Amino acid sequence: MINKIGEIPTKPGIYFFKDAKNQIIYIGKAKSIRKRVRSYFSSTHLKDPKTKILVKNISKIDYLVVRSETEALLTEANLIKQHKPRYNVYLKDDKTFPYIKITNDDYPKIEIIRSKNLQKDKHIYFGPYSDAKYLRKVMKLINRIFPETNENYRKLKIASRPSKDVYLSIVKKIILFLKGRSNEVRDKIYSQMKLASENMMYEDAAKYRDQLDVINNFIINEKKISHDFKDRDIICVSSITGLGLAMLIRIRNGHLIGTNKFNMKINNDKDINGNTKIFIQQYYSNTTDFPTEVLLDIDVDKKDKLETWLTDIKKSNIKILNPKRGEKKELVKMCRNNCDLHLNEIVIKNKTSTDYLSKKIKSLKNALNIDTYPRRIEAFDISHISGNFQVGGMVSYKDGVPYKKDYRKFRIKHKKGNNDYLSISEVIFRRYSRIKNNKGVFPDLILIDGGKGQLSSAKKSLDSLNLHFIPVIALAKKIEEVFTPNSNNTLSISKISPGLLLLREIRDEVHRFSVKYHRSLRNKNLLQSKLFKIKGIGENRFKDLINTYGSLSNIKNKTEIEIFRDTKIPIDICRAIVEEMKD
């Protein structure tokens, strides 16, 4: 391999280290790709234990030549975010972050969206916000100050929406408000109130007065922490034994408008410089809200390259500073203190959860002989009657307890009748292709309710997605045998083992969940067919009933008078509905 390094170009670009399974394990950038790659194999670099492990796992080297070092910086950030290689530093939050989106319509909508990899388009975005509670507070405030933009309010209070020009002027104020320029918004509203009053438009003047009251209260309570009214982001990164946390404080127009915390996967705790640069690249390649200054508590390497990269994205100058005194220094110190404090909380929490990890989890790890504790387990089952109303159910367990937020239901799409093997294969493929495409978090263990056949089908789907690294097992009913993919024999686990008891609990829960979903679909179909038998019930009246009562089961509890009053369906048809639903 070292001989082949000479074939690598000396141009700027990206290099990829791959393992024996052709998986990318590290992505890096360089001014000279050849020179940088060669350095990994030097005696100096190999003294570092982590570099030694990385080099030991390299089986193939690929590269991508780009036009400049600045372009390499952006490309590296995007590729790390996409592939999440084992030996790279990256943001590891699996969640999507909320943004405020202002659409590019004639009458723009102001809405909250969630995105993991926000792409620039014709709309305007503010965020990401890691504090959803704060974001809801901001949106509530916007709806109070500018109710005309709230569609629900317009339906209730206003016969027709304002003219396009008036509406767009309101949206411009909202944009100023979200940029932290509350005083400018207040001044504009005050001018409009004064003008309306002078023109004896007292209803409009009263509306502006109410808006002023709300925004004045907000400004009084706003945290003014910078006296020069600049837009700044303050960034600090802390790490301990592979755990990393980035703290970002956002200041707009001198006001603190939000703090964000991001979990990071760190490979070298001592490389604060490199970890900080990686965070800057990954964060700013995924936001549309840029400051004019970024304050750090370190002198970051190649600062001019980062500044050029940021400026190219924003299309205006952004400075990176490490203040040594004064107000800016105090702001950075505040960020550092908060970052260290929050990281310590994470360390304590992780230590506690590991120390007191359930006996069931520890027992299961040992019994299955897998590398990691199965703290996150996802289980699957198929339910149907003779191939009809086929569904799949998935339950999720975290640290040995149900995590119902992640439960999922699947309607089987294939049309090949009663085929459990094909059904489990479909459900597994749909679940994990979605996670893979969305860069989500995979479970530590997959459990299939069934035997060797169902397990083989699940394994084929995982292999087709190149997810061979996820352990998958099956637990057969009644005889409680555990099957693994690589053996024709069942796994020998004590019947009273805490690990087996956990598997049985999860297997029974996924069976209950999938059967319940199957029955609900079957009953819904039965009730639907009953309603459509009634003369006078077609698609439109059926929709009216569902819109009024929410579900078919709720209709069963209604009298003919109640249905007539609520839907205005003729009384004789209402009577027929009640009679039919009794059976």
FINUZA-928811 format. One line per 8 residues: number of its first residue (from 1); their letters; for each residue x negated, y negated, z negated of C-alpha. Coordinates in nm, 2 decimals, always signed. Layout:
NUM = A = X,Y,Z | ...
//
This chain:
1 = MINKIGEI = +0.00,+0.00,+0.00 | -0.28,-0.24,-0.08 | -0.42,-0.19,+0.27 | -0.09,-0.29,+0.42 | -0.09,-0.62,+0.23 | -0.33,-0.75,+0.49 | -0.05,-0.73,+0.74 | +0.17,-0.97,+0.55
9 = PTKPGIYF = +0.17,-1.33,+0.69 | +0.02,-1.62,+0.50 | +0.32,-1.84,+0.56 | +0.57,-1.96,+0.30 | +0.86,-1.73,+0.23 | +1.02,-1.46,+0.01 | +0.88,-1.12,-0.08 | +1.08,-0.81,-0.19
17 = FKDAKNQI = +0.95,-0.53,-0.41 | +1.14,-0.21,-0.37 | +1.14,+0.12,-0.56 | +1.14,+0.48,-0.43 | +1.52,+0.47,-0.37 | +1.48,+0.15,-0.16 | +1.64,-0.06,-0.43 | +1.51,-0.42,-0.47
25 = IYIGKAKS = +1.35,-0.45,-0.81 | +1.19,-0.79,-0.78 | +1.22,-1.10,-0.56 | +0.97,-1.38,-0.55 | +0.88,-1.69,-0.35 | +0.54,-1.81,-0.24 | +0.36,-2.08,-0.04 | +0.15,-1.79,+0.10
33 = IRKRVRSY = +0.33,-1.46,+0.09 | +0.02,-1.25,+0.14 | -0.18,-1.43,-0.13 | +0.10,-1.41,-0.38 | +0.17,-1.04,-0.32 | -0.20,-0.95,-0.34 | -0.23,-1.12,-0.68 | +0.01,-0.86,-0.84
41 = FSSTHLKD = -0.25,-0.59,-0.78 | -0.55,-0.78,-0.92 | -0.70,-0.67,-1.25 | -0.60,-1.00,-1.42 | -0.23,-0.95,-1.35 | -0.23,-0.58,-1.44 | -0.34,-0.67,-1.79 | +0.02,-0.79,-1.85
49 = PKTKILVK = +0.23,-0.48,-1.96 | +0.54,-0.59,-1.78 | +0.36,-0.66,-1.45 | +0.19,-0.32,-1.49 | +0.53,-0.15,-1.51 | +0.66,-0.35,-1.22 | +0.37,-0.26,-0.99 | +0.39,+0.11,-1.09
57 = NISKIDYL = +0.75,+0.11,-0.95 | +0.67,-0.06,-0.62 | +0.71,+0.18,-0.33 | +0.78,-0.07,-0.05 | +0.72,-0.44,+0.02 | +0.94,-0.65,+0.25 | +0.92,-1.02,+0.32 | +1.11,-1.31,+0.48
65 = VVRSETEA = +0.93,-1.61,+0.63 | +1.09,-1.95,+0.59 | +1.01,-2.30,+0.72 | +0.89,-2.46,+0.39 | +0.82,-2.40,+0.03 | +1.14,-2.60,-0.06 | +1.35,-2.37,+0.16 | +1.18,-2.07,-0.01
73 = LLTEANLI = +1.29,-2.21,-0.35 | +1.66,-2.22,-0.25 | +1.65,-1.89,-0.07 | +1.49,-1.72,-0.37 | +1.76,-1.85,-0.60 | +2.04,-1.73,-0.38 | +1.89,-1.38,-0.33 | +1.82,-1.33,-0.70
81 = KQHKPRYN = +2.18,-1.43,-0.77 | +2.30,-1.18,-0.50 | +2.09,-0.88,-0.58 | +2.01,-0.93,-0.95 | +1.68,-0.73,-0.94 | +1.57,-0.54,-1.25 | +1.25,-0.73,-1.31 | +1.38,-1.08,-1.23
89 = VYLKDDKT = +1.50,-1.35,-1.46 | +1.86,-1.44,-1.39 | +2.18,-1.57,-1.54 | +2.36,-1.26,-1.64 | +2.71,-1.38,-1.73 | +2.95,-1.15,-1.56 | +3.24,-1.39,-1.59 | +3.36,-1.64,-1.35
97 = FPYIKITN = +3.34,-2.01,-1.45 | +3.62,-2.26,-1.43 | +3.61,-2.57,-1.21 | +3.84,-2.86,-1.15 | +3.93,-2.86,-0.78 | +4.07,-3.16,-0.59 | +4.19,-3.03,-0.25 | +4.14,-3.20,+0.08
105 = DDYPKIEI = +4.51,-3.23,+0.16 | +4.73,-3.53,+0.25 | +4.85,-3.51,-0.11 | +4.55,-3.36,-0.29 | +4.62,-3.10,-0.56 | +4.43,-3.12,-0.89 | +4.39,-2.76,-1.02 | +4.17,-2.53,-1.22
113 = IRSKNLQK = +4.00,-2.25,-1.03 | +3.76,-1.98,-1.13 | +3.46,-1.89,-0.92 | +3.13,-1.70,-0.97 | +2.95,-1.83,-0.65 | +3.10,-2.16,-0.56 | +3.04,-2.25,-0.19 | +3.05,-2.61,-0.06
121 = DKHIYFGP = +3.35,-2.69,+0.15 | +3.58,-2.98,+0.23 | +3.73,-2.99,-0.12 | +3.59,-3.18,-0.43 | +3.48,-2.98,-0.74 | +3.39,-3.07,-1.09 | +3.21,-2.81,-1.31 | +3.13,-2.54,-1.39
129 = YSDAKYLR = +3.27,-2.56,-1.74 | +3.18,-2.29,-1.99 | +3.42,-2.43,-2.25 | +3.77,-2.35,-2.11 | +3.93,-2.51,-2.41 | +3.76,-2.84,-2.33 | +3.87,-2.81,-1.96 | +4.24,-2.75,-2.06
137 = KVMKLINR = +4.21,-3.06,-2.28 | +4.08,-3.27,-1.98 | +4.36,-3.14,-1.75 | +4.62,-3.21,-2.01 | +4.49,-3.57,-2.04 | +4.49,-3.61,-1.66 | +4.85,-3.50,-1.65 | +4.94,-3.75,-1.92
145 = IFPETNEN = +4.77,-4.04,-1.76 | +4.86,-3.96,-1.40 | +5.18,-3.75,-1.42 | +5.25,-3.81,-1.05 | +4.99,-3.55,-0.95 | +5.16,-3.28,-1.16 | +5.40,-3.09,-0.93 | +5.61,-2.96,-1.22
153 = YRKLKIAS = +5.65,-3.31,-1.35 | +5.76,-3.44,-1.01 | +6.02,-3.17,-0.99 | +6.17,-3.27,-1.32 | +6.13,-3.64,-1.34 | +6.08,-3.80,-0.99 | +6.31,-3.76,-0.69 | +6.04,-3.81,-0.44
161 = RPSKDVYL = +5.66,-3.83,-0.46 | +5.48,-4.17,-0.43 | +5.36,-4.29,-0.09 | +5.04,-4.14,+0.04 | +4.84,-4.46,-0.02 | +4.96,-4.48,-0.38 | +4.90,-4.11,-0.44 | +4.54,-4.13,-0.30
169 = SIVKKIIL = +4.47,-4.44,-0.51 | +4.57,-4.23,-0.82 | +4.34,-3.94,-0.70 | +4.05,-4.19,-0.67 | +4.10,-4.29,-1.04 | +4.11,-3.92,-1.14 | +3.77,-3.87,-0.96 | +3.63,-4.17,-1.15
177 = FLKGRSNE = +3.76,-4.04,-1.47 | +3.61,-3.69,-1.42 | +3.28,-3.86,-1.34 | +3.29,-4.01,-1.69 | +3.37,-4.36,-1.57 | +3.67,-4.40,-1.80 | +3.62,-4.78,-1.84 | +3.65,-4.84,-1.47
185 = VRDKIYSQ = +3.97,-4.64,-1.46 | +4.10,-4.84,-1.76 | +4.01,-5.17,-1.58 | +4.19,-5.07,-1.26 | +4.50,-4.97,-1.45 | +4.50,-5.29,-1.65 | +4.48,-5.49,-1.32 | +4.77,-5.30,-1.18
193 = MKLASENM = +4.97,-5.35,-1.49 | +4.91,-5.73,-1.48 | +5.00,-5.75,-1.11 | +5.32,-5.55,-1.16 | +5.42,-5.78,-1.45 | +5.35,-6.09,-1.25 | +5.57,-5.96,-0.97 | +5.84,-5.87,-1.23
201 = MYEDAAKY = +5.81,-5.50,-1.15 | +5.86,-5.42,-1.52 | +5.92,-5.05,-1.48 | +5.59,-5.01,-1.31 | +5.42,-5.23,-1.57 | +5.56,-5.01,-1.85 | +5.42,-4.70,-1.68 | +5.07,-4.86,-1.65
209 = RDQLDVIN = +5.09,-4.97,-2.01 | +5.16,-4.61,-2.12 | +4.86,-4.49,-1.91 | +4.64,-4.75,-2.08 | +4.75,-4.64,-2.43 | +4.64,-4.28,-2.35 | +4.31,-4.37,-2.18 | +4.22,-4.62,-2.46
217 = NFIINEKK = +4.26,-4.35,-2.72 | +4.05,-4.12,-2.52 | +3.77,-4.38,-2.48 | +3.77,-4.46,-2.85 | +3.72,-4.08,-2.93 | +3.47,-4.03,-2.65 | +3.11,-3.96,-2.76 | +2.89,-4.24,-2.64
225 = ISHDFKDR = +2.54,-4.10,-2.67 | +2.34,-4.29,-2.41 | +2.33,-4.67,-2.38 | +2.23,-4.72,-2.02 | +2.54,-4.55,-1.86 | +2.33,-4.31,-1.65 | +2.44,-3.96,-1.54 | +2.21,-3.70,-1.70
233 = DIICVSSI = +2.18,-3.33,-1.75 | +1.97,-3.21,-2.04 | +1.84,-2.85,-2.01 | +1.66,-2.62,-2.26 | +1.59,-2.25,-2.23 | +1.52,-2.02,-2.53 | +1.43,-1.65,-2.53 | +1.36,-1.38,-2.78
241 = TGLGLAML = +1.27,-1.02,-2.69 | +1.44,-1.03,-2.35 | +1.74,-1.22,-2.47 | +1.77,-1.56,-2.31 | +2.00,-1.86,-2.35 | +2.01,-2.18,-2.14 | +2.18,-2.49,-2.29 | +2.30,-2.76,-2.06
249 = IRIRNGHL = +2.44,-3.09,-2.19 | +2.62,-3.30,-1.94 | +2.62,-3.68,-1.98 | +2.82,-3.90,-1.73 | +2.82,-4.28,-1.75 | +2.65,-4.25,-2.09 | +2.92,-4.03,-2.24 | +2.89,-3.66,-2.34
257 = IGTNKFNM = +3.14,-3.48,-2.13 | +3.05,-3.12,-2.19 | +2.80,-2.86,-2.31 | +2.75,-2.53,-2.13 | +2.57,-2.22,-2.26 | +2.45,-1.95,-2.02 | +2.32,-1.60,-2.11 | +2.00,-1.50,-1.92
265 = KINNDKDI = +1.81,-1.18,-1.86 | +1.45,-1.26,-1.95 | +1.14,-1.05,-1.87 | +0.87,-1.27,-2.02 | +0.96,-1.46,-2.33 | +0.63,-1.66,-2.31 | +0.70,-1.79,-1.96 | +0.92,-2.08,-2.07
273 = NGNTKIFI = +0.81,-2.28,-1.77 | +0.91,-2.01,-1.52 | +1.24,-1.93,-1.70 | +1.34,-2.30,-1.70 | +1.27,-2.33,-1.33 | +1.47,-2.02,-1.25 | +1.77,-2.16,-1.45 | +1.75,-2.49,-1.27
281 = QQYYSNTT = +1.74,-2.32,-0.93 | +2.03,-2.09,-1.01 | +2.25,-2.34,-1.18 | +2.22,-2.62,-0.92 | +2.27,-2.39,-0.63 | +2.61,-2.31,-0.78 | +2.75,-2.66,-0.86 | +2.86,-2.97,-0.68
289 = DFPTEVLL = +2.83,-3.20,-0.99 | +2.48,-3.35,-0.99 | +2.32,-3.61,-1.22 | +2.06,-3.87,-1.13 | +1.82,-3.74,-1.40 | +1.74,-3.40,-1.54 | +1.58,-3.41,-1.89 | +1.36,-3.12,-2.01
297 = DIDVDKKD = +1.15,-3.06,-2.32 | +0.86,-2.92,-2.11 | +0.64,-3.04,-1.82 | +0.77,-2.80,-1.56 | +0.52,-2.68,-1.29 | +0.56,-2.81,-0.94 | +0.81,-3.07,-1.05 | +0.79,-3.25,-0.72
305 = KLETWLTD = +0.90,-2.94,-0.53 | +1.20,-2.90,-0.76 | +1.29,-3.27,-0.73 | +1.27,-3.24,-0.35 | +1.49,-2.94,-0.35 | +1.75,-3.10,-0.57 | +1.75,-3.42,-0.37 | +1.80,-3.22,-0.05
313 = IKKSNIKI = +2.11,-3.06,-0.20 | +2.26,-3.38,-0.34 | +2.15,-3.60,-0.06 | +2.03,-3.86,-0.31 | +1.73,-3.89,-0.55 | +1.72,-3.68,-0.86 | +1.44,-3.71,-1.11 | +1.31,-3.45,-1.35
321 = LNPKRGEK = +1.17,-3.60,-1.67 | +1.01,-3.48,-1.99 | +1.06,-3.78,-2.22 | +0.81,-3.84,-2.49 | +0.98,-4.11,-2.70 | +1.30,-4.31,-2.75 | +1.67,-4.22,-2.69 | +1.59,-3.97,-2.42
329 = KELVKMCR = +1.35,-3.78,-2.64 | +1.62,-3.76,-2.91 | +1.87,-3.62,-2.66 | +1.63,-3.35,-2.55 | +1.56,-3.27,-2.92 | +1.93,-3.23,-2.98 | +1.96,-2.99,-2.69 | +1.66,-2.79,-2.81
337 = NNCDLHLN = +1.80,-2.75,-3.16 | +2.14,-2.64,-3.03 | +1.98,-2.39,-2.79 | +1.77,-2.23,-3.06 | +2.06,-2.22,-3.30 | +2.29,-2.04,-3.05 | +2.03,-1.79,-2.94 | +1.97,-1.70,-3.31
345 = EIVIKNKT = +2.34,-1.64,-3.35 | +2.33,-1.40,-3.04 | +2.03,-1.22,-3.18 | +2.19,-1.17,-3.52 | +2.52,-1.05,-3.35 | +2.33,-0.80,-3.13 | +2.12,-0.67,-3.42 | +2.43,-0.62,-3.63
353 = STDYLSKK = +2.63,-0.45,-3.35 | +2.33,-0.21,-3.28 | +2.26,-0.14,-3.65 | +2.63,-0.05,-3.70 | +2.69,+0.11,-3.37 | +2.97,+0.36,-3.39 | +2.86,+0.72,-3.47 | +3.08,+0.82,-3.18
361 = IKSLKNAL = +2.87,+0.61,-2.93 | +2.54,+0.74,-3.07 | +2.67,+1.10,-3.07 | +2.79,+1.07,-2.71 | +2.46,+0.93,-2.59 | +2.28,+1.22,-2.74 | +2.53,+1.48,-2.62 | +2.52,+1.36,-2.26
369 = NIDTYPRR = +2.15,+1.29,-2.26 | +2.18,+0.95,-2.09 | +1.94,+0.66,-2.11 | +2.17,+0.39,-2.26 | +2.44,+0.38,-2.53 | +2.78,+0.42,-2.35 | +2.92,+0.10,-2.51 | +3.13,+0.03,-2.21
377 = IEAFDISH = +3.33,+0.33,-2.08 | +3.59,+0.33,-1.80 | +3.82,+0.62,-1.75 | +4.05,+0.72,-1.46 | +4.36,+0.94,-1.42 | +4.60,+1.01,-1.14 | +4.98,+1.04,-1.20 | +5.26,+1.15,-0.96
385 = ISGNFQVG = +5.55,+1.39,-0.91 | +5.50,+1.63,-0.62 | +5.30,+1.36,-0.44 | +5.57,+1.09,-0.49 | +5.50,+0.75,-0.65 | +5.13,+0.83,-0.67 | +4.93,+0.59,-0.90 | +4.59,+0.56,-1.06
393 = GMVSYKDG = +4.53,+0.43,-1.41 | +4.20,+0.30,-1.55 | +4.13,+0.21,-1.92 | +3.83,+0.04,-2.06 | +3.66,+0.10,-2.40 | +3.40,-0.13,-2.55 | +3.20,+0.00,-2.85 | +3.45,+0.28,-2.90
401 = VPYKKDYR = +3.77,+0.08,-2.91 | +4.02,+0.00,-2.63 | +3.95,-0.32,-2.43 | +4.30,-0.37,-2.28 | +4.20,-0.69,-2.10 | +4.01,-0.47,-1.85 | +4.28,-0.20,-1.80 | +4.37,-0.16,-1.43
409 = KFRIKHKK = +4.66,-0.01,-1.23 | +4.62,+0.13,-0.87 | +4.89,+0.22,-0.62 | +4.76,+0.50,-0.41 | +4.73,+0.39,-0.05 | +4.65,+0.72,+0.14 | +4.94,+0.90,+0.29 | +4.82,+1.26,+0.27
417 = GNNDYLSI = +5.06,+1.38,+0.00 | +4.97,+1.55,-0.32 | +4.59,+1.53,-0.31 | +4.44,+1.44,-0.65 | +4.08,+1.47,-0.51 | +4.15,+1.21,-0.24 | +4.34,+0.99,-0.48 | +4.06,+0.98,-0.74
425 = SEVIFRRY = +3.81,+0.92,-0.46 | +4.01,+0.62,-0.34 | +4.06,+0.47,-0.68 | +3.69,+0.49,-0.77 | +3.59,+0.34,-0.44 | +3.83,+0.05,-0.47 | +3.73,-0.03,-0.83 | +3.35,-0.03,-0.79
433 = SRIKNNKG = +3.33,-0.17,-0.44 | +3.52,-0.47,-0.58 | +3.28,-0.50,-0.88 | +2.98,-0.46,-0.65 | +3.11,-0.73,-0.40 | +3.19,-0.97,-0.69 | +2.86,-0.91,-0.87 | +3.05,-0.78,-1.18
441 = VFPDLILI = +2.93,-0.56,-1.46 | +2.93,-0.19,-1.42 | +3.02,+0.05,-1.71 | +2.77,+0.25,-1.90 | +2.98,+0.57,-1.84 | +3.27,+0.67,-1.62 | +3.51,+0.94,-1.74 | +3.74,+1.13,-1.51
449 = DGGKGQLS = +4.05,+1.31,-1.65 | +4.02,+1.64,-1.46 | +3.78,+1.91,-1.37 | +3.49,+1.98,-1.13 | +3.68,+1.89,-0.82 | +3.79,+1.55,-0.94 | +3.44,+1.48,-1.06 | +3.29,+1.57,-0.72
457 = SAKKSLDS = +3.53,+1.33,-0.55 | +3.44,+1.05,-0.78 | +3.07,+1.11,-0.74 | +3.10,+1.10,-0.36 | +3.26,+0.76,-0.38 | +2.99,+0.63,-0.62 | +2.72,+0.76,-0.39 | +2.87,+0.60,-0.09
465 = LNLHFIPV = +2.85,+0.27,-0.27 | +2.48,+0.34,-0.37 | +2.59,+0.35,-0.73 | +2.42,+0.68,-0.82 | +2.28,+0.52,-1.14 | +2.61,+0.51,-1.32 | +2.67,+0.83,-1.53 | +3.00,+1.00,-1.45
473 = IALAKKIE = +3.16,+1.30,-1.62 | +3.49,+1.48,-1.63 | +3.69,+1.61,-1.92 | +3.93,+1.89,-1.85 | +4.27,+1.91,-2.03 | +4.35,+2.18,-2.28 | +4.01,+2.36,-2.29 | +3.83,+2.03,-2.35
481 = EVFTPNSN = +3.54,+2.12,-2.12 | +3.29,+1.85,-2.01 | +3.17,+1.86,-1.65 | +2.86,+1.68,-1.52 | +2.77,+1.63,-1.15 | +2.44,+1.82,-1.14 | +2.54,+2.14,-1.31 | +2.79,+2.42,-1.24
489 = NTLSISKI = +2.81,+2.49,-1.61 | +3.01,+2.29,-1.86 | +2.83,+2.08,-2.12 | +2.80,+2.24,-2.46 | +2.94,+1.99,-2.71 | +3.06,+2.08,-3.06 | +3.44,+2.06,-3.08 | +3.41,+1.84,-3.39
497 = SPGLLLLR = +3.14,+1.62,-3.24 | +3.23,+1.24,-3.28 | +3.13,+1.19,-2.92 | +3.37,+1.46,-2.79 | +3.65,+1.32,-3.01 | +3.59,+0.98,-2.85 | +3.61,+1.13,-2.50 | +3.93,+1.30,-2.59
505 = EIRDEVHR = +4.08,+0.98,-2.73 | +3.99,+0.79,-2.41 | +4.11,+1.08,-2.18 | +4.45,+1.08,-2.37 | +4.47,+0.70,-2.35 | +4.41,+0.69,-1.97 | +4.66,+0.97,-1.92 | +4.93,+0.78,-2.12
513 = FSVKYHRS = +4.86,+0.46,-1.94 | +4.88,+0.61,-1.59 | +5.19,+0.81,-1.67 | +5.36,+0.50,-1.81 | +5.28,+0.31,-1.48 | +5.41,+0.60,-1.27 | +5.74,+0.61,-1.46 | +5.78,+0.23,-1.44
521 = LRNKNLLQ = +5.75,+0.25,-1.06 | +5.98,+0.55,-1.03 | +6.25,+0.39,-1.25 | +6.22,+0.06,-1.07 | +6.27,+0.24,-0.74 | +6.57,+0.43,-0.88 | +6.73,+0.11,-1.00 | +6.66,-0.07,-0.67
529 = SKLFKIKG = +6.83,+0.21,-0.48 | +7.13,+0.19,-0.71 | +7.17,-0.18,-0.65 | +7.14,-0.15,-0.27 | +7.42,+0.11,-0.27 | +7.66,-0.17,-0.38 | +7.86,-0.33,-0.11 | +7.77,-0.70,-0.10
537 = IGENRFKD = +7.41,-0.66,-0.23 | +7.15,-0.73,+0.03 | +6.79,-0.86,+0.02 | +6.89,-1.22,-0.07 | +7.12,-1.13,-0.36 | +6.87,-0.88,-0.48 | +6.60,-1.15,-0.49 | +6.84,-1.38,-0.67
545 = LINTYGSL = +6.90,-1.12,-0.94 | +6.52,-1.06,-0.99 | +6.45,-1.43,-0.99 | +6.72,-1.49,-1.26 | +6.65,-1.19,-1.49 | +6.28,-1.11,-1.42 | +6.32,-0.74,-1.39 | +6.58,-0.47,-1.31
553 = SNIKNKTE = +6.58,-0.34,-1.67 | +6.69,-0.68,-1.80 | +7.00,-0.66,-1.56 | +7.11,-0.34,-1.74 | +7.18,-0.54,-2.06 | +7.40,-0.80,-1.90 | +7.78,-0.82,-1.88 | +7.97,-0.89,-1.55
561 = IEIFRDTK = +8.06,-1.24,-1.69 | +7.69,-1.32,-1.77 | +7.58,-1.21,-1.42 | +7.86,-1.42,-1.26 | +7.77,-1.72,-1.47 | +7.40,-1.70,-1.41 | +7.40,-1.61,-1.03 | +7.74,-1.71,-0.89
569 = IPIDICRA = +7.76,-1.37,-0.73 | +8.14,-1.28,-0.68 | +8.29,-1.13,-0.99 | +8.39,-0.80,-0.82 | +8.03,-0.75,-0.71 | +7.91,-0.83,-1.06 | +8.15,-0.57,-1.20 | +8.01,-0.31,-0.96
577 = IVEEMKD = +7.65,-0.40,-1.06 | +7.74,-0.34,-1.43 | +7.91,-0.01,-1.35 | +7.63,+0.12,-1.13 | +7.36,+0.03,-1.38 | +7.53,+0.22,-1.66 | +7.47,+0.56,-1.50
//
